[in-house]
């Protein structure tokens, strides 16, 4: 089983968390596996995906021993957090701050990525014990906002989610984020012709861009 220490290290080392938010369990599973083939090592299956817990359980069983961090997204309360952990999630993500979710995750040593937007929300999220602060929705601000926030809060472990692509990922890391939440650039790469090889290529492109940005 992936430990919390190893899971958090995987996210920060690769610099990417893939958000899988699709219309069916079958597509979510196929996209996740294609992205893993492309190098993705941390991903969240949002609970908006039909049959999300089944997808989480399948991925955790297939890839958990290979160091892939499988998580659940849009986890809004403590009971749901416990259910996701029982399904095999080693990572819990929420768009907002819910202390009960973080408390439950910490009890079972799952990594937490908790959403915030304003400086007050960011501080409250860190105080609640979240491992990473999800800057959401990031597409409405930008890297300059991260720089501004990190001036008084350099300790904030920020991860922008929304609108992140290989073309702008360097700007985010230059601003000081610990990782980025990758979404549609990767997960919807196969939408045109159903070729999941495009997802694998997109995942590899994103990871290369991150590696280049950090270099």
C-alpha positions in Angstrom: 0.0 0.0 0.0 1.2 3.5 -0.8 2.0 5.4 2.4 1.0 9.0 3.0 4.7 10.0 2.9 5.3 8.3 -0.4 2.0 9.6 -1.9 2.8 13.2 -1.0 6.4 12.7 -2.3 5.0 11.3 -5.6 2.7 14.4 -6.1 5.4 17.0 -5.4 8.2 15.1 -7.2 6.2 14.6 -10.5 4.6 18.0 -10.0 1.2 16.8 -11.4 -2.1 15.6 -10.2 -4.5 14.5 -12.9 -8.2 15.4 -12.4 -10.4 12.8 -14.1 -13.9 14.2 -14.5 -15.7 12.3 -17.3 -19.2 11.0 -18.2 -18.8 7.3 -17.6 -16.9 4.9 -15.4 -15.6 3.1 -18.5 -14.2 6.3 -20.0 -12.7 7.3 -16.7 -10.9 4.0 -16.3 -9.6 4.0 -19.9 -8.4 7.5 -19.7 -6.7 6.9 -16.3 -4.9 3.9 -17.6 -3.8 5.7 -20.7 -2.5 8.6 -18.6 -0.6 6.3 -16.3 1.0 4.8 -19.3 2.1 8.3 -20.2 3.8 8.7 -16.9 1.1 10.1 -14.6 1.6 8.9 -11.0 -1.1 10.7 -9.1 -4.7 11.1 -10.1 -8.1 11.8 -8.7 -11.4 10.3 -9.9 -14.0 12.9 -9.1 -17.2 11.6 -7.4 -19.2 13.2 -10.2 -18.1 10.2 -12.4 -20.8 7.5 -12.4 -19.4 4.5 -10.5 -16.4 6.5 -9.3 -15.8 4.3 -6.3 -15.6 1.3 -8.5 -13.0 3.1 -10.7 -11.0 4.0 -7.7 -11.0 0.5 -6.4 -10.0 -1.0 -9.7 -7.1 1.5 -10.3 -5.9 1.1 -6.7 -5.8 -2.7 -7.1 -4.1 -2.6 -10.5 -1.6 0.2 -9.8 -1.3 0.8 -6.1 1.7 -1.6 -5.7 3.4 0.3 -8.6 3.6 3.5 -6.7 0.6 5.2 -8.4 -1.4 7.4 -6.1 -5.1 6.9 -6.7 -7.5 9.4 -5.2 -11.0 10.7 -5.0 -12.1 14.2 -5.9 -15.0 16.4 -4.8 -15.0 14.8 -1.3 -17.2 17.2 0.7 -17.6 15.6 4.1 -16.2 13.1 6.6 -18.4 10.1 5.9 -17.7 10.4 2.2 -14.0 10.6 2.9 -14.1 7.4 4.9 -16.0 5.6 2.1 -13.4 6.7 -0.4 -10.5 5.5 1.8 -12.3 2.2 2.1 -12.5 2.0 -1.7 -8.7 2.3 -1.9 -8.2 6.1 -2.2 -4.9 7.3 -0.8 -5.6 10.9 -1.8 -8.7 13.0 -1.1 -9.5 16.3 -2.9 -12.1 18.9 -2.2 -13.0 22.2 -4.0 -13.5 23.9 -0.6 -12.5 23.6 3.0 -14.2 20.9 5.0 -12.4 20.2 8.3 -14.2 16.9 8.8 -12.9 15.6 5.4 -9.3 16.6 6.4 -9.7 15.1 9.9 -10.9 11.8 8.5 -8.1 11.7 5.9 -5.5 12.4 8.5 -6.9 9.6 10.7 -6.3 7.1 7.9 -3.2 8.8 6.6 -4.5 9.8 3.2 -3.1 12.9 1.5 -5.5 15.9 1.4 -5.7 18.6 -1.3 -8.2 21.2 -0.1 -9.6 24.1 -2.1 -9.1 27.7 -1.3 -9.1 31.0 -3.2 -8.5 34.0 -0.9 -5.6 34.5 1.5 -7.9 34.0 4.4 -9.2 30.7 2.9 -5.6 29.6 2.2 -4.6 30.2 5.8 -7.7 28.5 7.2 -7.0 25.5 5.0 -3.4 25.1 6.2 -4.5 25.5 9.8 -7.1 22.7 9.3 -4.2 20.4 8.4 -4.4 20.1 4.6 -1.3 18.8 2.9 -1.7 20.9 -0.2 -3.9 23.9 -0.9 -5.7 23.7 -4.2 -5.9 27.1 -5.7 -9.4 27.0 -7.3 -10.6 28.2 -9.8 -7.1 29.1 -10.9 -8.1 30.2 -14.5 -9.6 33.4 -13.1 -6.4 34.6 -11.6 -3.0 33.4 -12.8 0.7 33.1 -11.7 0.9 36.7 -10.6 -1.8 36.0 -8.0 0.4 33.2 -6.6 3.3 35.5 -6.4 1.3 38.1 -4.6 -0.2 35.6 -2.1 3.2 33.9 -1.5 4.8 37.2 -0.6 3.2 37.2 2.9 2.6 33.4 2.9 5.8 31.8 1.4 5.0 28.6 3.3 1.7 28.0 1.5 1.9 24.8 -0.6 -0.2 25.9 -3.5 -1.5 23.8 -6.4 -3.4 25.6 -9.2 -6.3 23.8 -10.8 -8.1 25.0 -13.9 -6.7 26.0 -17.3 -3.2 24.5 -16.7 -1.5 23.5 -20.0 2.1 22.7 -21.1 2.2 26.2 -22.6 1.7 28.0 -19.3 3.0 25.5 -16.7 6.4 27.2 -16.5 4.7 30.4 -15.4 3.0 28.6 -12.5 6.2 26.9 -11.3 8.2 30.1 -11.6 5.6 31.7 -9.3 6.3 29.0 -6.7 3.6 26.3 -6.8 4.4 22.8 -5.5 2.4 21.0 -8.2 -0.3 21.6 -10.8 -3.7 20.1 -11.3 -3.9 18.9 -14.9 -7.3 18.3 -16.4 -8.9 18.5 -19.8 -5.6 18.9 -21.7 -4.9 15.3 -20.8 -8.3 13.7 -20.1 -10.1 15.0 -23.2 -7.3 14.4 -25.6 -9.1 11.4 -27.1 -12.4 13.2 -27.6 -12.0 13.7 -31.3 -11.5 10.1 -32.4 -11.6 8.0 -29.3 -7.9 7.2 -29.6 -6.6 6.9 -26.0 -3.1 6.9 -27.3 -3.6 10.7 -27.5 -4.2 10.7 -23.8 -0.9 8.9 -23.2 0.9 11.5 -25.5 -0.8 14.4 -23.7 0.2 13.1 -20.3 3.8 12.7 -21.4 3.7 16.2 -22.9 2.5 17.7 -19.7 5.1 15.9 -17.6 7.9 17.0 -20.0 6.7 20.6 -19.7 6.8 20.3 -15.9 10.3 18.9 -15.9 11.4 21.6 -18.3 9.7 24.3 -16.2 11.5 23.1 -13.0 14.9 22.9 -14.8 
